[in-house]
Amino acid sequence: MTTDIQIQQIEQLVNTMLASDPAFFCINIRIKPTNNIKVFIDGDNGLPIEKCVAFNRKLYKLIEEKGWYPSGEFSLEVSSPGLDNPLQQHRQYLKNKGQLVEVVFINGEKKEGKLLEVTAEDIIIEQTIGKGKKAITQQLVIPFSNIKTTTVQIKF
């Protein structure tokens, strides 16, 4: 069985499992050659550690029941993607409205600003250029088709 087929089968299990908890959604699934399965889940209001543990136990049992890995020769990690990972789904953009983001355009240009609005086609960020009395605040409409990556920025 190829890795792509394994990922599709596990993704079906994850989506079935998450159907009863619609505040959570699957971001990505990776399988290493050692059968280390990594499932990245996010939630509209974050992903508490208790939910990660519950999802891990439930998914582990479902995979075992399918018998895809003889003698239980697999490991499973369920976690959130982490703040340093770029946003991948529209739902993640919606969740992060109001946050400071860095947008990298397809041409390599970067813009940083507060994520104000998210539509089906684009995002709007508010950016302040300059300091003090000379500071100018502007809103930029950025089509998804021009975005290479968007990452939430943490400021202390």
C-alpha positions in Angstrom: 0.0 0.0 0.0 1.5 3.4 -1.0 1.9 6.3 1.5 -0.7 8.3 -0.5 -3.3 5.6 -0.1 -2.5 5.3 3.6 -2.9 9.0 4.1 -6.2 9.0 2.3 -7.5 6.1 4.5 -6.3 7.8 7.7 -7.8 11.1 6.5 -11.2 9.4 6.1 -10.9 8.0 9.7 -9.9 11.4 11.0 -12.8 13.2 9.2 -15.3 10.6 10.5 -14.0 11.0 14.0 -14.1 14.8 13.8 -17.7 14.8 12.3 -19.1 14.5 15.8 -17.0 17.4 17.0 -17.4 20.1 14.2 -15.4 22.8 16.0 -12.2 20.8 15.0 -10.8 20.1 11.6 -7.9 18.2 10.0 -5.0 20.3 8.6 -2.5 17.8 7.5 -1.4 14.1 7.8 2.1 12.8 7.3 3.5 9.3 7.4 7.2 8.7 7.8 8.8 5.5 6.4 8.9 4.1 10.0 5.1 4.2 10.1 5.1 7.2 12.3 1.8 8.9 11.6 1.5 12.6 12.3 -2.0 14.1 12.3 -2.3 17.9 12.6 -5.7 19.1 13.8 -6.9 22.7 14.6 -10.0 24.1 16.1 -12.0 27.2 15.6 -11.1 28.2 19.2 -7.8 26.4 19.4 -7.0 22.8 20.3 -6.7 22.0 24.1 -4.2 19.3 25.1 -7.1 17.2 26.5 -8.7 17.1 23.0 -5.3 16.1 21.4 -5.1 13.2 23.9 -8.7 12.1 23.3 -8.3 12.3 19.5 -5.1 10.4 19.7 -6.6 7.6 21.7 -9.7 7.3 19.5 -7.8 7.4 16.3 -5.2 4.9 17.5 -8.0 2.5 18.3 -9.6 3.0 14.9 -6.3 2.4 13.1 -5.7 -0.7 15.1 -9.2 -2.1 14.4 -8.5 -1.7 10.6 -5.5 -3.9 10.9 -3.4 -1.9 8.4 -0.2 -2.3 10.4 0.4 -5.9 11.5 1.5 -6.4 15.1 0.8 -2.7 15.8 3.9 -1.5 14.0 3.0 2.1 13.9 3.2 5.2 16.1 0.7 8.1 16.2 1.1 11.7 17.1 -1.9 14.1 17.1 -1.2 17.8 17.6 -2.0 21.3 16.4 0.2 22.6 13.6 1.9 25.1 15.9 2.2 28.9 15.5 5.3 28.8 13.3 3.5 26.8 10.6 1.8 28.8 7.8 -2.0 28.9 7.6 -3.2 26.3 5.1 -7.0 26.4 5.2 -9.6 29.1 4.9 -10.9 28.2 8.3 -7.5 29.0 9.9 -7.6 32.5 8.3 -11.1 33.0 9.9 -9.9 31.8 13.2 -7.0 34.2 13.2 -8.9 37.4 12.4 -7.5 40.2 14.5 -4.0 38.7 14.7 -0.8 40.1 13.4 0.2 38.1 10.3 3.1 38.1 7.8 2.0 37.5 4.2 4.7 36.3 1.7 3.6 36.9 -1.9 4.3 34.5 -4.8 6.9 37.0 -6.0 8.7 36.9 -2.6 7.5 40.3 -1.4 6.4 40.4 2.3 3.8 42.4 4.1 3.0 42.4 7.8 -0.2 43.7 9.3 -3.3 42.9 11.3 -5.7 40.4 9.6 -8.9 42.4 9.4 -11.2 40.5 7.0 -11.3 37.1 5.2 -13.5 36.4 2.2 -13.6 33.5 -0.2 -11.3 35.3 -2.6 -9.0 37.4 -0.5 -7.9 38.8 2.9 -7.6 42.4 4.1 -4.7 43.4 6.4 -4.2 46.7 8.1 -0.6 47.9 7.9 1.1 50.9 9.6 4.0 52.4 7.8 6.3 54.9 9.6 6.3 56.0 13.2 4.9 58.7 15.4 3.0 61.6 13.7 4.2 60.4 10.3 2.7 57.0 10.7 0.2 56.0 8.0 -2.3 53.2 8.4 -3.6 51.6 5.3 -5.6 48.5 4.4 -4.4 46.1 1.8 -6.6 43.7 -0.1 -4.6 40.6 -0.9 -6.1 37.9 -3.2 -5.4 34.3 -2.1 -4.1 33.7 -5.6 -1.1 36.1 -4.8 -0.3 34.5 -1.4 2.5 32.0 -1.1 2.3 31.7 2.7 0.7 33.5 5.7 2.1 33.1 9.2 0.7 34.4 12.5 3.3 36.7 14.2 3.7 36.8 17.9 4.7 40.1 19.5 5.7 40.4 23.1 
